[in-house]
């Protein structure tokens, strides 16, 4: 239950999502999830079968350049196939100044994003245990 409270606090406080309380009655948090055989998420979180969250730690700008569009596309496809309302892609980094601008630029130019895909770049200390 402690993990669920951490997820709820993370979603509301860090990501700024104002999901109603009933959405948090079901939370499934998986760790070290491989996508498409080659991308490893730190966590994949299902909140109430409405909100899908991908959390990936990245400290390499080249990784972002080569994989961000693929992450958005894979997340959007999963969101749509499982009928989630939103996808939140969370990039966790220790190199905020180096990574954030690259991530935002690529995200804004991505043909895969839509109004139900949200991007967050956060530092490691903003992620609950």
Order of alpha helices (4+ residues) and beta strands (2+ residues): alpha-beta-beta-beta-alpha-beta-alpha-beta
